[in-house]
Amino acid sequence: MKNRLREMRTARQWSQGELADRLGVSRQTIHAIETEKYDPSLPLAFKIGRLFEKPLEWIFVPDA
């Protein structure tokens, strides 16, 4: 699934580690989501949406 996580993270000048700490996950999880090797669980996706104050549909775009 495509996503805008890297774009949103860099706009706030956060490292992957900083974002991981804010979400309670590992830096490797953030890397895997950003490189589209891992789709987050629904609870994690909602945490991301709340943190960035964006709807899930804007952050995560299903492959067509």
Phi and psi restraints in degrees (range 20) as a CNS / XPLOR table:
assign (resid 1 and name C) (resid 2 and name N)
       (resid 2 and name CA) (resid 2 and name C) 1.0 -72.8 20.0 2
assign (resid 2 and name N) (resid 2 and name CA)
       (resid 2 and name C) (resid 3 and name N) 1.0 152.0 20.0 2
assign (resid 2 and name C) (resid 3 and name N)
       (resid 3 and name CA) (resid 3 and name C) 1.0 -152.8 20.0 2
assign (resid 3 and name N) (resid 3 and name CA)
       (resid 3 and name C) (resid 4 and name N) 1.0 166.8 20.0 2
assign (resid 3 and name C) (resid 4 and name N)
       (resid 4 and name CA) (resid 4 and name C) 1.0 -111.3 20.0 2
assign (resid 4 and name N) (resid 4 and name CA)
       (resid 4 and name C) (resid 5 and name N) 1.0 22.9 20.0 2
assign (resid 4 and name C) (resid 5 and name N)
       (resid 5 and name CA) (resid 5 and name C) 1.0 -61.8 20.0 2
assign (resid 5 and name N) (resid 5 and name CA)
       (resid 5 and name C) (resid 6 and name N) 1.0 -47.4 20.0 2
assign (resid 5 and name C) (resid 6 and name N)
       (resid 6 and name CA) (resid 6 and name C) 1.0 -60.6 20.0 2
assign (resid 6 and name N) (resid 6 and name CA)
       (resid 6 and name C) (resid 7 and name N) 1.0 -44.7 20.0 2
assign (resid 6 and name C) (resid 7 and name N)
       (resid 7 and name CA) (resid 7 and name C) 1.0 -58.2 20.0 2
assign (resid 7 and name N) (resid 7 and name CA)
       (resid 7 and name C) (resid 8 and name N) 1.0 -45.6 20.0 2
assign (resid 7 and name C) (resid 8 and name N)
       (resid 8 and name CA) (resid 8 and name C) 1.0 -69.3 20.0 2
assign (resid 8 and name N) (resid 8 and name CA)
       (resid 8 and name C) (resid 9 and name N) 1.0 -40.3 20.0 2
assign (resid 8 and name C) (resid 9 and name N)
       (resid 9 and name CA) (resid 9 and name C) 1.0 -64.7 20.0 2
assign (resid 9 and name N) (resid 9 and name CA)
       (resid 9 and name C) (resid 10 and name N) 1.0 -46.1 20.0 2
assign (resid 9 and name C) (resid 10 and name N)
       (resid 10 and name CA) (resid 10 and name C) 1.0 -69.9 20.0 2
assign (resid 10 and name N) (resid 10 and name CA)
       (resid 10 and name C) (resid 11 and name N) 1.0 -29.4 20.0 2
assign (resid 10 and name C) (resid 11 and name N)
       (resid 11 and name CA) (resid 11 and name C) 1.0 -62.3 20.0 2
assign (resid 11 and name N) (resid 11 and name CA)
       (resid 11 and name C) (resid 12 and name N) 1.0 -29.9 20.0 2
assign (resid 11 and name C) (resid 12 and name N)
       (resid 12 and name CA) (resid 12 and name C) 1.0 -94.9 20.0 2
assign (resid 12 and name N) (resid 12 and name CA)
       (resid 12 and name C) (resid 13 and name N) 1.0 3.0 20.0 2
assign (resid 12 and name C) (resid 13 and name N)
       (resid 13 and name CA) (resid 13 and name C) 1.0 57.5 20.0 2
assign (resid 13 and name N) (resid 13 and name CA)
       (resid 13 and name C) (resid 14 and name N) 1.0 40.5 20.0 2
assign (resid 13 and name C) (resid 14 and name N)
       (resid 14 and name CA) (resid 14 and name C) 1.0 -99.7 20.0 2
assign (resid 14 and name N) (resid 14 and name CA)
       (resid 14 and name C) (resid 15 and name N) 1.0 142.7 20.0 2
assign (resid 14 and name C) (resid 15 and name N)
       (resid 15 and name CA) (resid 15 and name C) 1.0 -78.8 20.0 2
assign (resid 15 and name N) (resid 15 and name CA)
       (resid 15 and name C) (resid 16 and name N) 1.0 168.9 20.0 2
assign (resid 15 and name C) (resid 16 and name N)
       (resid 16 and name CA) (resid 16 and name C) 1.0 -61.6 20.0 2
assign (resid 16 and name N) (resid 16 and name CA)
       (resid 16 and name C) (resid 17 and name N) 1.0 -37.3 20.0 2
assign (resid 16 and name C) (resid 17 and name N)
       (resid 17 and name CA) (resid 17 and name C) 1.0 -64.5 20.0 2
assign (resid 17 and name N) (resid 17 and name CA)
       (resid 17 and name C) (resid 18 and name N) 1.0 -41.0 20.0 2
assign (resid 17 and name C) (resid 18 and name N)
       (resid 18 and name CA) (resid 18 and name C) 1.0 -63.7 20.0 2
assign (resid 18 and name N) (resid 18 and name CA)
       (resid 18 and name C) (resid 19 and name N) 1.0 -44.5 20.0 2
assign (resid 18 and name C) (resid 19 and name N)
       (resid 19 and name CA) (resid 19 and name C) 1.0 -63.7 20.0 2
assign (resid 19 and name N) (resid 19 and name CA)
       (resid 19 and name C) (resid 20 and name N) 1.0 -42.8 20.0 2
assign (resid 19 and name C) (resid 20 and name N)
       (resid 20 and name CA) (resid 20 and name C) 1.0 -58.4 20.0 2
assign (resid 20 and name N) (resid 20 and name CA)
       (resid 20 and name C) (resid 21 and name N) 1.0 -43.7 20.0 2
assign (resid 20 and name C) (resid 21 and name N)
       (resid 21 and name CA) (resid 21 and name C) 1.0 -61.8 20.0 2
assign (resid 21 and name N) (resid 21 and name CA)
       (resid 21 and name C) (resid 22 and name N) 1.0 -41.5 20.0 2
assign (resid 21 and name C) (resid 22 and name N)
       (resid 22 and name CA) (resid 22 and name C) 1.0 -65.5 20.0 2
assign (resid 22 and name N) (resid 22 and name CA)
       (resid 22 and name C) (resid 23 and name N) 1.0 -29.6 20.0 2
assign (resid 22 and name C) (resid 23 and name N)
       (resid 23 and name CA) (resid 23 and name C) 1.0 -97.8 20.0 2
assign (resid 23 and name N) (resid 23 and name CA)
       (resid 23 and name C) (resid 24 and name N) 1.0 -9.5 20.0 2
assign (resid 23 and name C) (resid 24 and name N)
       (resid 24 and name CA) (resid 24 and name C) 1.0 74.3 20.0 2
assign (resid 24 and name N) (resid 24 and name CA)
       (resid 24 and name C) (resid 25 and name N) 1.0 33.9 20.0 2
assign (resid 24 and name C) (resid 25 and name N)
       (resid 25 and name CA) (resid 25 and name C) 1.0 -129.0 20.0 2
assign (resid 25 and name N) (resid 25 and name CA)
       (resid 25 and name C) (resid 26 and name N) 1.0 178.4 20.0 2
assign (resid 25 and name C) (resid 26 and name N)
       (resid 26 and name CA) (resid 26 and name C) 1.0 -84.9 20.0 2
assign (resid 26 and name N) (resid 26 and name CA)
       (resid 26 and name C) (resid 27 and name N) 1.0 159.6 20.0 2
assign (resid 26 and name C) (resid 27 and name N)
       (resid 27 and name CA) (resid 27 and name C) 1.0 -62.1 20.0 2
assign (resid 27 and name N) (resid 27 and name CA)
       (resid 27 and name C) (resid 28 and name N) 1.0 -34.5 20.0 2
assign (resid 27 and name C) (resid 28 and name N)
       (resid 28 and name CA) (resid 28 and name C) 1.0 -62.8 20.0 2
assign (resid 28 and name N) (resid 28 and name CA)
       (resid 28 and name C) (resid 29 and name N) 1.0 -34.6 20.0 2
assign (resid 28 and name C) (resid 29 and name N)
       (resid 29 and name CA) (resid 29 and name C) 1.0 -64.2 20.0 2
assign (resid 29 and name N) (resid 29 and name CA)
       (resid 29 and name C) (resid 30 and name N) 1.0 -44.0 20.0 2
assign (resid 29 and name C) (resid 30 and name N)
       (resid 30 and name CA) (resid 30 and name C) 1.0 -61.8 20.0 2
assign (resid 30 and name N) (resid 30 and name CA)
       (resid 30 and name C) (resid 31 and name N) 1.0 -45.4 20.0 2
assign (resid 30 and name C) (resid 31 and name N)
       (resid 31 and name CA) (resid 31 and name C) 1.0 -58.8 20.0 2
assign (resid 31 and name N) (resid 31 and name CA)
       (resid 31 and name C) (resid 32 and name N) 1.0 -44.9 20.0 2
assign (resid 31 and name C) (resid 32 and name N)
       (resid 32 and name CA) (resid 32 and name C) 1.0 -64.4 20.0 2
assign (resid 32 and name N) (resid 32 and name CA)
       (resid 32 and name C) (resid 33 and name N) 1.0 -38.7 20.0 2
assign (resid 32 and name C) (resid 33 and name N)
       (resid 33 and name CA) (resid 33 and name C) 1.0 -67.0 20.0 2
assign (resid 33 and name N) (resid 33 and name CA)
       (resid 33 and name C) (resid 34 and name N) 1.0 -46.1 20.0 2
assign (resid 33 and name C) (resid 34 and name N)
       (resid 34 and name CA) (resid 34 and name C) 1.0 -62.7 20.0 2
assign (resid 34 and name N) (resid 34 and name CA)
       (resid 34 and name C) (resid 35 and name N) 1.0 -34.2 20.0 2
assign (resid 34 and name C) (resid 35 and name N)
       (resid 35 and name CA) (resid 35 and name C) 1.0 -90.8 20.0 2
assign (resid 35 and name N) (resid 35 and name CA)
       (resid 35 and name C) (resid 36 and name N) 1.0 8.4 20.0 2
assign (resid 35 and name C) (resid 36 and name N)
       (resid 36 and name CA) (resid 36 and name C) 1.0 61.4 20.0 2
assign (resid 36 and name N) (resid 36 and name CA)
       (resid 36 and name C) (resid 37 and name N) 1.0 30.5 20.0 2
assign (resid 36 and name C) (resid 37 and name N)
       (resid 37 and name CA) (resid 37 and name C) 1.0 -95.8 20.0 2
assign (resid 37 and name N) (resid 37 and name CA)
       (resid 37 and name C) (resid 38 and name N) 1.0 -8.5 20.0 2
assign (resid 37 and name C) (resid 38 and name N)
       (resid 38 and name CA) (resid 38 and name C) 1.0 -148.7 20.0 2
assign (resid 38 and name N) (resid 38 and name CA)
       (resid 38 and name C) (resid 39 and name N) 1.0 131.6 20.0 2
assign (resid 38 and name C) (resid 39 and name N)
       (resid 39 and name CA) (resid 39 and name C) 1.0 -96.4 20.0 2
assign (resid 39 and name N) (resid 39 and name CA)
       (resid 39 and name C) (resid 40 and name N) 1.0 129.5 20.0 2
assign (resid 39 and name C) (resid 40 and name N)
       (resid 40 and name CA) (resid 40 and name C) 1.0 -67.9 20.0 2
assign (resid 40 and name N) (resid 40 and name CA)
       (resid 40 and name C) (resid 41 and name N) 1.0 156.3 20.0 2
assign (resid 40 and name C) (resid 41 and name N)
       (resid 41 and name CA) (resid 41 and name C) 1.0 -64.7 20.0 2
assign (resid 41 and name N) (resid 41 and name CA)
       (resid 41 and name C) (resid 42 and name N) 1.0 162.3 20.0 2
assign (resid 41 and name C) (resid 42 and name N)
       (resid 42 and name CA) (resid 42 and name C) 1.0 -60.8 20.0 2
assign (resid 42 and name N) (resid 42 and name CA)
       (resid 42 and name C) (resid 43 and name N) 1.0 -44.9 20.0 2
assign (resid 42 and name C) (resid 43 and name N)
       (resid 43 and name CA) (resid 43 and name C) 1.0 -59.8 20.0 2
assign (resid 43 and name N) (resid 43 and name CA)
       (resid 43 and name C) (resid 44 and name N) 1.0 -39.9 20.0 2
assign (resid 43 and name C) (resid 44 and name N)
       (resid 44 and name CA) (resid 44 and name C) 1.0 -67.7 20.0 2
assign (resid 44 and name N) (resid 44 and name CA)
       (resid 44 and name C) (resid 45 and name N) 1.0 -39.8 20.0 2
assign (resid 44 and name C) (resid 45 and name N)
       (resid 45 and name CA) (resid 45 and name C) 1.0 -59.9 20.0 2
assign (resid 45 and name N) (resid 45 and name CA)
       (resid 45 and name C) (resid 46 and name N) 1.0 -42.0 20.0 2
assign (resid 45 and name C) (resid 46 and name N)
       (resid 46 and name CA) (resid 46 and name C) 1.0 -65.6 20.0 2
assign (resid 46 and name N) (resid 46 and name CA)
       (resid 46 and name C) (resid 47 and name N) 1.0 -37.5 20.0 2
assign (resid 46 and name C) (resid 47 and name N)
       (resid 47 and name CA) (resid 47 and name C) 1.0 -62.5 20.0 2
assign (resid 47 and name N) (resid 47 and name CA)
       (resid 47 and name C) (resid 48 and name N) 1.0 -41.2 20.0 2
assign (resid 47 and name C) (resid 48 and name N)
       (resid 48 and name CA) (resid 48 and name C) 1.0 -62.7 20.0 2
assign (resid 48 and name N) (resid 48 and name CA)
       (resid 48 and name C) (resid 49 and name N) 1.0 -46.5 20.0 2
assign (resid 48 and name C) (resid 49 and name N)
       (resid 49 and name CA) (resid 49 and name C) 1.0 -59.2 20.0 2
assign (resid 49 and name N) (resid 49 and name CA)
       (resid 49 and name C) (resid 50 and name N) 1.0 -44.2 20.0 2
assign (resid 49 and name C) (resid 50 and name N)
       (resid 50 and name CA) (resid 50 and name C) 1.0 -66.0 20.0 2
assign (resid 50 and name N) (resid 50 and name CA)
       (resid 50 and name C) (resid 51 and name N) 1.0 -42.2 20.0 2
assign (resid 50 and name C) (resid 51 and name N)
       (resid 51 and name CA) (resid 51 and name C) 1.0 -60.4 20.0 2
assign (resid 51 and name N) (resid 51 and name CA)
       (resid 51 and name C) (resid 52 and name N) 1.0 -43.2 20.0 2
assign (resid 51 and name C) (resid 52 and name N)
       (resid 52 and name CA) (resid 52 and name C) 1.0 -93.7 20.0 2
assign (resid 52 and name N) (resid 52 and name CA)
       (resid 52 and name C) (resid 53 and name N) 1.0 -2.7 20.0 2
assign (resid 52 and name C) (resid 53 and name N)
       (resid 53 and name CA) (resid 53 and name C) 1.0 54.6 20.0 2
assign (resid 53 and name N) (resid 53 and name CA)
       (resid 53 and name C) (resid 54 and name N) 1.0 48.6 20.0 2
assign (resid 53 and name C) (resid 54 and name N)
       (resid 54 and name CA) (resid 54 and name C) 1.0 -133.2 20.0 2
assign (resid 54 and name N) (resid 54 and name CA)
       (resid 54 and name C) (resid 55 and name N) 1.0 148.3 20.0 2
assign (resid 54 and name C) (resid 55 and name N)
       (resid 55 and name CA) (resid 55 and name C) 1.0 -70.4 20.0 2
assign (resid 55 and name N) (resid 55 and name CA)
       (resid 55 and name C) (resid 56 and name N) 1.0 148.9 20.0 2
assign (resid 55 and name C) (resid 56 and name N)
       (resid 56 and name CA) (resid 56 and name C) 1.0 -57.6 20.0 2
assign (resid 56 and name N) (resid 56 and name CA)
       (resid 56 and name C) (resid 57 and name N) 1.0 -35.2 20.0 2
assign (resid 56 and name C) (resid 57 and name N)
       (resid 57 and name CA) (resid 57 and name C) 1.0 -64.7 20.0 2
assign (resid 57 and name N) (resid 57 and name CA)
       (resid 57 and name C) (resid 58 and name N) 1.0 -24.5 20.0 2
assign (resid 57 and name C) (resid 58 and name N)
       (resid 58 and name CA) (resid 58 and name C) 1.0 -83.4 20.0 2
assign (resid 58 and name N) (resid 58 and name CA)
       (resid 58 and name C) (resid 59 and name N) 1.0 -35.7 20.0 2
assign (resid 58 and name C) (resid 59 and name N)
       (resid 59 and name CA) (resid 59 and name C) 1.0 -77.3 20.0 2
assign (resid 59 and name N) (resid 59 and name CA)
       (resid 59 and name C) (resid 60 and name N) 1.0 -45.8 20.0 2
assign (resid 59 and name C) (resid 60 and name N)
       (resid 60 and name CA) (resid 60 and name C) 1.0 -113.6 20.0 2
assign (resid 60 and name N) (resid 60 and name CA)
       (resid 60 and name C) (resid 61 and name N) 1.0 126.1 20.0 2
assign (resid 60 and name C) (resid 61 and name N)
       (resid 61 and name CA) (resid 61 and name C) 1.0 -119.2 20.0 2
assign (resid 61 and name N) (resid 61 and name CA)
       (resid 61 and name C) (resid 62 and name N) 1.0 116.2 20.0 2
assign (resid 61 and name C) (resid 62 and name N)
       (resid 62 and name CA) (resid 62 and name C) 1.0 -62.2 20.0 2
assign (resid 62 and name N) (resid 62 and name CA)
       (resid 62 and name C) (resid 63 and name N) 1.0 145.8 20.0 2
assign (resid 62 and name C) (resid 63 and name N)
       (resid 63 and name CA) (resid 63 and name C) 1.0 -64.2 20.0 2
assign (resid 63 and name N) (resid 63 and name CA)
       (resid 63 and name C) (resid 64 and name N) 1.0 136.5 20.0 2
